[in-house]
Amino acid sequence: MPIIGVKTCGARCRTKGGAPCLSPGMKNGRCRMHGGVFFKRETHGRTTLKAKAERKCENFLLSEMKSLAKEMNM
């Protein structure tokens, strides 16, 4: 039975009927079983917001260096 006023997950269950999941959804729109734990993806490793920002900055600096090197060779 769904909770009144809360958006449900809606993922199709693997049962014979394929009824939609009625568990309450998280920020990503899925429940804890169909969408995974939303906050754990950002706690450590490559997927943290800090790591993503560092890689973006590094890629920008690398592209700048490549363009400067290309200008110097011409």
C-alpha positions as a Markdown table, in Angstrom:
| # | Residue | x | y | z |
|---|---|---|---|---|
| 1 | Met | 0.0 | 0.0 | 0.0 |
| 2 | Pro | 1.6 | 3.3 | -1.0 |
| 3 | Ile | 2.1 | 6.2 | 1.4 |
| 4 | Ile | -0.4 | 9.0 | 0.7 |
| 5 | Gly | 1.2 | 12.2 | -0.6 |
| 6 | Val | 4.6 | 10.6 | -1.5 |
| 7 | Lys | 5.7 | 9.8 | -5.0 |
| 8 | Thr | 6.1 | 6.1 | -5.5 |
| 9 | Cys | 9.1 | 4.3 | -7.2 |
| 10 | Gly | 7.1 | 3.0 | -10.2 |
| 11 | Ala | 9.8 | 0.5 | -11.3 |
| 12 | Arg | 8.4 | -2.7 | -12.8 |
| 13 | Cys | 8.8 | -5.6 | -10.4 |
| 14 | Arg | 10.1 | -9.0 | -11.6 |
| 15 | Thr | 7.0 | -10.8 | -10.6 |
| 16 | Lys | 4.8 | -12.6 | -13.1 |
| 17 | Gly | 2.3 | -9.7 | -13.3 |
| 18 | Gly | 5.0 | -7.0 | -13.5 |
| 19 | Ala | 3.1 | -4.6 | -11.3 |
| 20 | Pro | 4.9 | -1.3 | -10.5 |
| 21 | Cys | 6.7 | -0.9 | -7.2 |
| 22 | Leu | 4.7 | 1.0 | -4.6 |
| 23 | Ser | 7.6 | 1.9 | -2.3 |
| 24 | Pro | 8.3 | 5.6 | -1.7 |
| 25 | Gly | 10.8 | 7.2 | -4.0 |
| 26 | Met | 14.0 | 9.1 | -3.0 |
| 27 | Lys | 15.5 | 12.2 | -4.6 |
| 28 | Asn | 16.5 | 10.2 | -7.7 |
| 29 | Gly | 12.9 | 9.0 | -8.2 |
| 30 | Arg | 13.5 | 5.3 | -7.3 |
| 31 | Cys | 13.2 | 3.4 | -4.0 |
| 32 | Arg | 16.1 | 2.1 | -2.1 |
| 33 | Met | 15.9 | -1.3 | -3.8 |
| 34 | His | 15.5 | -0.1 | -7.4 |
| 35 | Gly | 17.6 | 3.0 | -7.5 |
| 36 | Gly | 20.3 | 2.2 | -4.9 |
| 37 | Val | 21.2 | 4.4 | -2.0 |
| 38 | Phe | 21.4 | 7.9 | -3.4 |
| 39 | Phe | 23.9 | 9.4 | -0.9 |
| 40 | Lys | 26.5 | 6.6 | -0.9 |
| 41 | Arg | 27.6 | 7.2 | -4.4 |
| 42 | Glu | 29.0 | 10.5 | -3.4 |
| 43 | Thr | 30.9 | 9.6 | -0.2 |
| 44 | His | 34.2 | 8.4 | -1.6 |
| 45 | Gly | 36.1 | 7.6 | -4.8 |
| 46 | Arg | 35.8 | 8.8 | -8.4 |
| 47 | Thr | 32.2 | 9.9 | -8.1 |
| 48 | Thr | 32.5 | 12.5 | -5.3 |
| 49 | Leu | 31.6 | 16.0 | -6.3 |
| 50 | Lys | 35.1 | 17.1 | -5.3 |
| 51 | Ala | 36.8 | 14.5 | -7.5 |
| 52 | Lys | 34.6 | 15.4 | -10.5 |
| 53 | Ala | 35.4 | 19.1 | -10.1 |
| 54 | Glu | 39.2 | 18.4 | -9.9 |
| 55 | Arg | 39.0 | 16.3 | -13.1 |
| 56 | Lys | 37.1 | 19.0 | -14.9 |
| 57 | Cys | 39.7 | 21.6 | -13.8 |
| 58 | Glu | 42.6 | 19.3 | -14.9 |
| 59 | Asn | 41.0 | 18.7 | -18.3 |
| 60 | Phe | 40.5 | 22.4 | -18.8 |
| 61 | Leu | 44.1 | 23.1 | -17.9 |
| 62 | Leu | 45.3 | 20.3 | -20.2 |
| 63 | Ser | 43.3 | 21.6 | -23.1 |
| 64 | Glu | 44.8 | 25.1 | -22.5 |
| 65 | Met | 48.3 | 23.7 | -22.5 |
| 66 | Lys | 47.7 | 21.8 | -25.7 |
| 67 | Ser | 46.3 | 24.9 | -27.4 |
| 68 | Leu | 49.3 | 27.0 | -26.2 |
| 69 | Ala | 51.7 | 24.3 | -27.5 |
| 70 | Lys | 50.0 | 24.3 | -30.8 |
| 71 | Glu | 50.3 | 28.1 | -31.1 |
| 72 | Met | 54.0 | 28.0 | -30.2 |
| 73 | Asn | 54.8 | 25.4 | -32.9 |
| 74 | Met | 53.1 | 27.5 | -35.6 |
